[in-house]
Every structure is written in C-alpha cells, then in structure tokens.
Amino acid sequence: MKPQFEAAEFRKLPSVDSLLRRAELSPLVAEFGTGPVTAAARTELEAARDAIRAGAAAPTWERIAERIVSNLRAVETPSLRPVINATGVLIHTNLGRTPLSQAAQIAVIELAKGYSTLEYDLEAGGRGSRHRHPARLLSELTGAEDALVVNNNASAVFLVLTALAHGREVIVSRGELVEIGGGFRIPDVLRQSGATLVEVGTTNRTHPHDFANAISCHTAALMRIHASNFRQLGFVKKPELNQLVAIAQAHRADESPDRPSSVGPVQIPGIDDRAPAEPTLAERPEPEWPIVIDDLGSGTLLDTARFGLAAEPMVQSSVHAGADIITFSGDKLLGGPQAGLIVGKSKYISRLRAHPLARALRVDKMTLAALDATLRAYRSGRAATEIPVWRMIDQPAETVKRRTQQLQRQLVAAGLDAAVVRGESTIGGGSLPGETLPTHLLALDTPQPDTFAAALRQNDPPVICRIQNELLLLDLRTVLPEQDAGLLEALAIRMTASRA
Ligand SMILES: *Cc1c(COP(=O)(O)O)cnc(C)c1O
C-alpha cells in the first residue's frame, strides 16, 4: 500500500521545466537567472519528495512555486545591509560604528570606479607607497613627525608591540589592563606580540615612581592605555603622559653610548644608486629605549569639552606631551572608516612600516579614500558640520525634540498612539564612558514591546530601537534626517498591523 501511495504522490509533482514556465516563476528567471531558479526548484522538489517518503501528501504546484519565490527572495536579501539606528548610541559597533561623511562616500565611489595612484608615483612614473597618502595629512593635523595607517586600532596596537617590544618588557599600570570588547584584552595582546608585561601600581592608584622603579635594561616601553568603556571614581591616581615621557627620557640619557647608534643602508656605487631601497629592519638604527606608547582608543582631533562633554584625550595633546607612538581608531570619534591610525616619531614609524606585519595589516584603497576625505574635513575646520558623528553630538536637544514631535503628530494623525519623553543619547564605541547627551525620545506604549521591536527589525530597512521600562523608545539623534520619512512609514505600517 505504502509504495503505491508514494508512487501516486510522486507523480503529482511537477517537473522542473513545468515549474519554471509557471506565471509566478518566469519573471524570477529574468530577475535572478535560470541557474539559481532551477536550483531553487530542485531543492523544493527534493524537499517535497522527502515529505512524501515521510508519509505526507504531495504539495500543490502553487504551494511549491510560492516556496521557491520566498526562498529566492530570502537568499537575495543580503545579510549585510543598511539599517535605521534609532537606539541613540552614536558610535554603535554592532551597527557599523558611524556613518561616513558625504565627502568620504563620494571619495570611495570615485576611487572604486577605476584605477588609482594607490601605489604609483606619478612623478617618478613607477612604484610608490600606499602609506604616503594619509601620512602627510595626519602629521599636519596632529603635529606628529610621521604616520602609518593599518586595518584597525587593535591591529595598530599589535603591530606596535610586535615591531617595537618583541622579546622585551612593556610596563603598564594595573589600572589600565583593560578588555576593550570583542575579546581584545591588553595582557593577551601583549603576550601575543612576544613582549613581556610588567604590571605596576594597583587597580586604583599608580604613581610615576612605580613606572620609574620598574625600568630595566630589558624595558622596551612604558605604555598608557585608555580605559575606554569604564570609569574609575574616588581614590584614583595615575601618572600624566608627560610624566611618563620625562621618566623615559631620563632613562635614555642614562644609557651608555657604546652601542652603535646608526647602521644606515649599505649602498654600493654604480650598482643601484638611483633608488635606494628602504633599509631592512636589521639595517635600521636601533630605537632608543625605553619609548612611550599611548593607546588612545577612540582619541579625538576636536575638543569634546567644546560640545559640553567630558574631555576625551586629544591626539594633538599626546603628540605635544612627547609620546613616541600614539595609536587610535579611524571609526570612533574620528568619524571615518575602520582603520588603525599610528602617529609619532619617524624613527619608530619607519620601523613599523618596514615590519612584515605592516604588509599583512595594510588597508585597501577605499579605506584610504574615505580616511583622506574625513581628514580633510578636519583640516578645513568643517569637521563638526560635515562628519555625521560630530553633527549628531552637536545637534541640540531642541532640534531632536522638534523632529520627534513632528513624527509623533504624524502618527497621532494616523490614529496611532505615541508620546515624546525626555531621555539620554550615549556616545558608545568605548569613548566617553558614562557620558550622555540630553535628548527627546519617541515612546510607544505597546502591550508587547519585544514583539513590536522584532517587527520593526523585519522592516526594509530594518529599524533598531531600545526597550526601557516596558516602553519602546526611539531616539532620532542617531536617525539621519533623510531617514525620517522611512521611519514614519515603518512605524505606521507596523503599528497598524499590530493593532489588527
Ligand atoms: C577601541 C579600542 C581599541 C580597538 O580599536 P578598533 O579600532 O576597534 O580595533 C584598542 N584600544 C583601545 C583603548 C580602544 O578603546
């Protein structure tokens, strides 16, 4: 009986060809191509056969076609796609940190279109270095002698420690042995780089003499690390950067001058005196030890105090204080692409550039294009108006309130219930921990905020919001003004649907 039932049900299934000719599927062939539609049809027919073998009846042809359409649509929706950030977290690592400025977007498109001078020297008509592009602007903006850009700040820290402290000691305060998030722990990174961590001070208090007493002939660096995502209050002390610099300099002066100070690249006249190769690592002069490394985390080129926020350490101040190497992120408060920016003394930067890891951690042309456009906004003094993260920081609570009230009025006019309440936006991204900006929120009093939040995530584009005290809250500070209309539409559709 069973085999006969199966055979009869199998016979009811359409062939792939007859499926592809159906009215529902033929437009899909034009949209996705024959290959993907045929593959989807085969998968669906195979599933139907499995179901029949398990005792089910054959699905109708309509049902099979429907499933093929929805499977194809689901696969065609990229998993990486734009969303509306209504969380009020400005630097949101899960949502791609921050939007790029318009100039940076255009620069990326222009460069992506064709060939470029990425590693081409127009004057010499030959090979150039990709590293020279951001170096000049970064030096100009920060006052540093030289600069190097790598994939992100995590890799910047790793490169610096590997190239400058491998096999030697790095002194760090116990109050700064932090975990940044994403599993990036300073003690682990130090170990991976081949450097030895020397902890000094206590969790809450570290004195300049703690660093001074720990220096030995094995010391490569005194390192300062920004605490980023937490804050210590109360009985707390740590040395100023310029105190670390003074300690390091005092110890350098102590060193006996008997080690060879410089072994330049060897040049053989007549063999290749036109274009001297970059000296190899072994040929470079030994750095003077110990050096001072400052990992700023976010860092900033603009004074955050100007915007009513706590003071986030400025890159220029670290350069001015005399740090030898300073690392910071391209996509935190700088508001540019993901990148790790390293600035400092040229004798150390040139060692970093020559290290094999620099090749492994190098950035691509689109990152360099976006970074260049972002840095230009700082040079022209227009960063606060052109770079989205600064525009959001600078947006007065009153402006957010007006936009939120307008959205609320439109929802109420559509017969939907929403209120405007006071709240706080946060900076996020491991910068300015605990610092908030006063804002106004759209509050939706729905019986099941979790379900409604999930529905908003199903929207195209998805809307990401927050839930607090059973209220669904949307902060327009992080919603780009051109997204207001899309947000209204999403809310109206989903709210109407949830009432039905
Ligand atoms: C964020 C952060 C990093 C890592 O920077 P990414 O650009 O995210 O790789 C490293 N150090 C500190 C102190 C940070 O705050």
The ligand as an SDF file (V2000), in Angstrom:
LIG
                    3D

 15 15  0  0  0  0  0  0  0  0999 V2000
   38.5330   50.5640   20.6980 C   0  0  0  0  0  0  0  0  0  0  0  0
   39.8900   50.3860   21.2450 C   0  0  0  0  0  0  0  0  0  0  0  0
   40.8320   49.5740   20.5960 C   0  0  0  0  0  0  0  0  0  0  0  0
   40.4950   48.8320   19.3580 C   0  0  0  0  0  0  0  0  0  0  0  0
   40.2170   49.7050   18.3070 O   0  0  0  0  0  0  0  0  0  0  0  0
   39.4960   49.1640   16.9700 P   0  0  0  0  0  0  0  0  0  0  0  0
   39.6240   50.2910   16.0200 O   0  0  0  0  0  0  0  0  0  0  0  0
   38.1060   48.8420   17.3660 O   0  0  0  0  0  0  0  0  0  0  0  0
   40.2470   47.9470   16.5330 O   0  0  0  0  0  0  0  0  0  0  0  0
   42.0880   49.4690   21.1400 C   0  0  0  0  0  0  0  0  0  0  0  0
   42.4150   50.1260   22.2760 N   0  0  0  0  0  0  0  0  0  0  0  0
   41.5350   50.9070   22.9260 C   0  0  0  0  0  0  0  0  0  0  0  0
   41.9690   51.6010   24.1790 C   0  0  0  0  0  0  0  0  0  0  0  0
   40.2400   51.0750   22.4260 C   0  0  0  0  0  0  0  0  0  0  0  0
   39.3560   51.8430   23.0600 O   0  0  0  0  0  0  0  0  0  0  0  0
  1  2  1  0
  2  3  1  0
  2 14  2  0
  3  4  1  0
  3 10  2  0
  4  5  1  0
  5  6  1  0
  6  7  2  0
  6  8  1  0
  6  9  1  0
 10 11  1  0
 11 12  2  0
 12 13  1  0
 12 14  1  0
 14 15  1  0
M  END
$$$$
